[in-house]
């Protein structure tokens, strides 16, 4: 496992700041999509707009 972590760290270190930002943005939106999918599974009664609002709120009001 440490080898994989070391490889990942090396990849991130080799990225430019712009590439790191782009990767972070993609990760954020992927997480939002996963949250929306989870909400759809557990709350099929919610509309698409409600799903998107709840997912947004989860990220907007996230705590440590």
Secondary structure, DSSP 4 states (H G I P E B T S, - for coil): -HHHHHHHHHHHHHS-HHHHHHHHHHHHHHHHHHHHHHHHHH-TTS-HHHHHHHHHHHHHT---
